[in-house]
Amino acid sequence: MNLSIRQLATFREVMRCGSISEAARTLGRTQPAISSTISGLETELELKLFVREQGRLVPTPEAEFFLEEADAILKRLEISKRTLRGLANREHGQLRIAGIPEIADDFLPAVLSSFIKDKASVKISLASRTSSEIEELIAAQHFDIGIAETPRSRNSYDQTDFDLECMCALSATDPLASKEVITPTDLDGYPLALLHAEHRSHRQTIARFREAGVEFNQRFEIQTALPGLKFVEAGLCALICDMITAYETQEKSRLGFGPPMIVFRPFRPRIQNGLSILTPTHRPISIVAKDFCAQLGNAISNVRSAMIKSEP
């Protein structure tokens, strides 16, 4: 059986109008064309759908039954058409995103909120994971997008890298806050808060102090930067902090929602802490995911520009 959408739509219109001539008028076709379509449908179904009684077109019982089926098929097609149109217009879809805690807690939800504010039917799944976990999840195609610390290249994912660096967070009342740039010499013996020993910024910080020949004094070991900011605000230490957290804290303070007594200064020699947007190599991502990757990339680039511009 080889039914066409045109046959189904023509049959439904003839049933609705009750005549070939009226159906031809509403469909913008000729009466012979409508009659030919109905005849072809009857041949395909091997059923008589209409009979003429006293000049009137009368549907058979089989036509009444088939109308329900045709109507259901056409409605499903219309729903599918609207859904696909919505996907093309970025109005429908799903985003499965995994990000490191530094970006998943505040920054990523803010970028997402801006992106989906006019996309009520886009569904979001957001997870906070470590960088190594994100790499594996994206490689295994369990998520559409991952935001991780810049990893080594792999064939199983594509990556867009962003060259970010760490900042030094200080209490605004600390004498060091008056300096334009903070160096290991400035922090000789100074109590520090750093991320855990496995983190790349931890290793780089130790190396910078060793190269400068000054005392490295780690007082606090933390899993994410946010707890360290509390210690900084209390005047207990300085914090070697990722740029995204520094930016978010600075913005909240500017808006009156964050700690006003913390300042961020560039740390030199530079401690690299790049970010990457990861997507699966072997599975095409959706249109809406591509658009979000572009918006997220712009947002990360804007953070870097804002923090560099805000350097004293």
C-alpha positions as CSV (number, residue, x, y, z in Angstrom):
1,M,0.0,0.0,0.0
2,N,1.3,3.4,-1.0
3,L,-0.9,6.1,0.4
4,S,0.1,9.8,0.0
5,I,-0.5,12.7,2.3
6,R,-2.3,14.5,-0.5
7,Q,-4.7,11.5,-0.8
8,L,-5.4,11.5,3.0
9,A,-5.9,15.3,3.1
10,T,-8.2,15.3,0.0
11,F,-10.3,12.5,1.4
12,R,-10.7,14.3,4.8
13,E,-11.7,17.5,3.0
14,V,-14.3,15.7,0.9
15,M,-15.7,14.1,4.0
16,R,-15.9,17.4,5.7
17,C,-17.5,19.3,2.8
18,G,-19.8,16.5,1.6
19,S,-19.1,17.2,-2.0
20,I,-16.3,17.0,-4.6
21,S,-17.0,20.6,-5.9
22,E,-16.9,22.2,-2.4
23,A,-13.7,20.3,-1.5
24,A,-12.1,21.4,-4.8
25,R,-13.0,25.0,-4.0
26,T,-11.5,24.9,-0.4
27,L,-8.3,23.1,-1.6
28,G,-7.8,25.3,-4.6
29,R,-7.9,22.4,-7.1
30,T,-10.1,21.3,-9.9
31,Q,-13.0,18.9,-9.5
32,P,-11.4,16.4,-11.9
33,A,-8.2,16.5,-9.8
34,I,-10.2,15.8,-6.6
35,S,-12.1,13.0,-8.2
36,S,-8.9,11.4,-9.6
37,T,-7.3,11.6,-6.1
38,I,-10.3,9.9,-4.5
39,S,-10.4,7.3,-7.2
40,G,-6.7,6.5,-6.7
41,L,-7.2,6.3,-3.0
42,E,-10.0,3.8,-3.4
43,T,-7.8,1.7,-5.8
44,E,-5.0,1.7,-3.3
45,L,-7.3,0.7,-0.4
46,E,-9.3,-1.7,-2.5
47,L,-12.4,-0.2,-0.9
48,K,-15.3,1.9,-2.2
49,L,-15.4,5.1,-0.1
50,F,-18.3,7.0,-1.7
51,V,-21.5,6.1,-3.6
52,R,-23.9,8.5,-5.4
53,E,-27.5,8.4,-4.3
54,Q,-29.9,10.7,-6.1
55,G,-27.1,12.9,-7.2
56,R,-25.6,13.2,-3.7
57,L,-22.1,11.9,-2.7
58,V,-22.6,9.5,0.2
59,P,-19.7,8.0,2.2
60,T,-19.7,4.3,2.8
61,P,-19.4,2.8,6.3
62,E,-15.7,2.0,5.4
63,A,-15.2,5.7,4.7
64,E,-16.5,6.7,8.1
65,F,-14.1,4.3,9.7
66,F,-11.1,5.3,7.5
67,L,-11.8,9.0,8.3
68,E,-10.7,8.4,11.9
69,E,-7.5,6.8,10.8
70,A,-6.7,9.5,8.2
71,D,-7.5,12.3,10.6
72,A,-5.2,10.7,13.3
73,I,-2.4,10.3,10.8
74,L,-2.7,13.9,9.5
75,K,-2.8,15.3,13.0
76,R,0.3,13.4,14.0
77,L,2.1,14.7,10.9
78,E,1.0,18.3,11.8
79,I,2.4,17.9,15.3
80,S,5.7,16.5,13.9
81,K,5.8,19.4,11.4
82,R,5.4,21.9,14.2
83,T,8.0,20.2,16.3
84,L,10.6,20.1,13.5
85,R,9.9,23.7,12.7
86,G,10.4,24.5,16.3
87,L,13.7,22.7,16.3
88,A,14.8,24.6,13.2
89,N,13.8,27.8,14.9
90,R,15.6,26.9,18.2
91,E,12.2,26.8,20.0
92,H,12.3,23.1,20.9
93,G,15.0,20.7,21.9
94,Q,17.1,19.4,24.9
95,L,20.4,20.5,26.2
96,R,22.4,18.0,28.4
97,I,25.3,19.9,29.9
98,A,28.0,19.0,32.4
99,G,30.3,21.6,33.9
100,I,33.0,21.9,36.5
101,P,31.7,23.3,39.8
102,E,33.4,26.7,39.3
103,I,31.3,27.3,36.2
104,A,28.2,25.1,36.9
105,D,27.1,26.8,40.2
106,D,26.6,30.4,39.1
107,F,28.1,31.3,35.7
108,L,26.6,28.5,33.6
109,P,23.0,29.0,35.0
110,A,23.2,32.7,34.2
111,V,24.3,32.1,30.6
112,L,21.6,29.4,30.2
113,S,18.9,31.7,31.7
114,S,19.7,34.4,29.1
115,F,19.8,31.8,26.3
116,I,16.5,30.0,27.0
117,K,14.4,33.0,28.1
118,D,12.5,33.0,24.7
119,K,12.7,29.2,24.3
120,A,10.0,27.8,26.7
121,S,10.1,24.3,25.2
122,V,13.8,23.7,25.4
123,K,14.6,21.3,28.3
124,I,17.7,21.5,30.3
125,S,19.8,18.8,32.1
126,L,22.6,20.4,34.1
127,A,25.2,18.4,36.0
128,S,28.3,19.4,38.0
129,R,31.3,17.1,37.6
130,T,35.1,17.1,37.8
131,S,37.0,17.8,34.6
132,S,38.1,14.2,34.2
133,E,34.5,13.0,34.6
134,I,33.3,15.5,32.0
135,E,35.9,14.3,29.5
136,E,34.7,10.7,29.8
137,L,31.0,11.7,29.8
138,I,31.4,13.7,26.6
139,A,33.6,11.0,25.0
140,A,30.9,8.4,25.8
141,Q,28.3,10.8,24.3
142,H,26.3,10.9,27.5
143,F,26.1,14.8,27.4
144,D,25.8,17.2,24.5
145,I,28.1,19.8,26.0
146,G,30.9,19.8,28.6
147,I,32.8,22.7,30.1
148,A,36.0,21.5,31.7
149,E,39.5,22.7,32.4
150,T,41.4,22.4,29.1
151,P,42.2,18.7,28.5
152,R,44.6,16.9,26.2
153,S,43.1,16.4,22.7
154,R,41.2,13.2,22.0
155,N,39.5,11.8,18.9
156,S,36.3,11.3,20.9
157,Y,35.5,14.9,21.4
158,D,35.9,18.3,19.8
159,Q,37.1,21.2,21.9
160,T,37.2,25.0,21.9
161,D,39.8,26.3,24.2
162,F,39.8,29.6,26.2
163,D,43.1,31.0,27.6
164,L,42.2,32.0,31.1
165,E,44.4,32.5,34.2
166,C,44.2,32.5,38.0
167,M,43.7,35.7,40.0
168,C,44.8,36.4,43.6
169,A,41.9,37.3,46.0
170,L,42.8,39.5,48.9
171,S,40.9,41.2,51.7
172,A,40.3,44.9,50.7
173,T,41.9,45.9,54.0
174,D,45.1,44.0,53.3
175,P,48.1,46.3,52.5
176,L,48.7,44.1,49.5
177,A,45.4,45.2,48.0
178,S,47.0,48.5,47.0
179,K,49.4,46.6,44.6
180,E,48.6,46.3,40.9
181,V,50.0,42.8,40.6
182,I,50.7,40.1,43.2
183,T,53.9,38.0,43.0
184,P,55.2,35.1,45.0
185,T,57.6,37.5,46.7
186,D,54.6,39.6,48.0
187,L,53.2,36.4,49.5
188,D,56.5,35.1,51.1
189,G,55.3,33.2,54.1
190,Y,51.7,34.6,53.7
191,P,48.9,32.2,54.6
192,L,47.2,30.9,51.4
193,A,44.1,29.0,50.4
194,L,44.5,26.7,47.4
195,L,42.6,24.1,45.6
196,H,43.4,20.4,46.4
197,A,46.8,19.0,45.6
198,E,45.7,17.2,42.4
199,H,44.5,20.5,40.8
200,R,46.8,21.9,38.1
201,S,46.7,25.4,39.7
202,H,48.0,23.9,43.0
203,R,51.0,22.5,41.2
204,Q,51.7,25.7,39.3
205,T,51.5,27.8,42.4
206,I,54.0,25.7,44.2
207,A,56.3,25.9,41.2
208,R,56.1,29.7,41.1
209,F,57.0,30.0,44.8
210,R,59.9,27.6,44.3
211,E,61.2,29.5,41.3
212,A,61.1,32.7,43.3
213,G,62.9,31.1,46.3
214,V,60.3,32.2,48.8
215,E,58.3,30.4,51.5
216,F,55.1,28.7,50.4
217,N,52.6,28.7,53.3
218,Q,49.4,26.9,52.5
219,R,46.9,27.2,55.4
220,F,43.7,26.0,53.7
221,E,43.1,23.3,51.1
222,I,39.7,23.5,49.4
223,Q,37.7,21.7,46.7
224,T,36.3,24.8,45.1
225,A,37.1,28.4,45.3
226,L,33.9,29.7,47.0
227,P,34.8,28.5,50.6
228,G,38.2,30.1,50.2
229,L,36.5,33.5,49.6
230,K,35.0,33.3,53.1
231,F,38.5,32.9,54.6
232,V,39.7,35.8,52.5
233,E,36.9,38.0,53.5
234,A,37.7,37.2,57.2
235,G,41.3,38.3,56.5
236,L,42.7,34.9,57.2
237,C,44.5,34.3,53.9
238,A,45.0,35.1,50.2
239,L,43.3,32.8,47.6
240,I,44.7,31.7,44.2
241,C,41.4,31.8,42.4
242,D,40.0,30.9,38.9
243,M,39.0,33.8,36.7
244,I,35.3,32.7,36.4
245,T,34.8,32.7,40.2
246,A,36.7,36.1,40.5
247,Y,34.4,37.6,37.8
248,E,31.2,36.2,39.4
249,T,32.2,37.5,42.8
250,Q,33.2,40.9,41.5
251,E,29.9,41.2,39.6
252,K,27.8,40.2,42.7
253,S,29.7,42.8,44.7
254,R,29.1,45.5,42.1
255,L,25.3,44.7,42.3
256,G,25.3,44.6,46.1
257,F,25.0,40.9,46.5
258,G,28.5,39.8,47.1
259,P,31.3,40.5,49.6
260,P,32.5,44.1,49.2
261,M,35.7,43.5,51.1
262,I,37.4,41.3,48.5
263,V,39.6,42.5,45.7
264,F,41.2,40.5,42.8
265,R,44.6,41.1,41.4
266,P,46.6,39.5,38.6
267,F,49.1,37.0,39.8
268,R,52.5,36.9,38.1
269,P,54.2,34.8,36.9
270,R,51.0,33.7,35.3
271,I,49.2,30.6,36.6
272,Q,47.3,29.1,33.6
273,N,43.7,27.8,34.2
274,G,42.2,27.5,30.7
275,L,38.6,26.3,30.0
276,S,37.3,24.3,27.1
277,I,33.9,23.6,25.6
278,L,33.7,19.9,24.7
279,T,31.2,18.3,22.3
280,P,31.1,14.6,21.1
281,T,33.0,14.0,17.9
282,H,31.0,11.0,16.6
283,R,27.5,12.4,17.2
284,P,26.3,15.6,15.6
285,I,24.9,18.1,18.1
286,S,21.6,19.8,17.7
287,I,21.0,23.3,16.3
288,V,20.1,24.6,19.7
289,A,23.2,23.1,21.2
290,K,25.4,24.7,18.6
291,D,23.8,28.1,19.3
292,F,24.3,27.7,23.0
293,C,28.0,26.7,22.5
294,A,28.4,30.0,20.6
295,Q,26.7,32.0,23.3
296,L,28.7,30.3,26.1
297,G,31.9,30.9,24.2
298,N,31.1,34.6,23.9
299,A,30.3,34.8,27.6
300,I,33.7,33.1,28.6
301,S,35.6,35.5,26.3
302,N,33.8,38.4,27.8
303,V,34.9,37.3,31.3
304,R,38.5,37.3,30.2
305,S,38.1,40.8,28.6
306,A,36.4,42.2,31.7
307,M,39.0,40.9,34.1
308,I,41.9,42.1,32.0
309,K,40.2,45.5,31.6
310,S,39.6,45.6,35.4
311,E,43.2,45.1,36.2
312,P,44.6,48.2,37.9
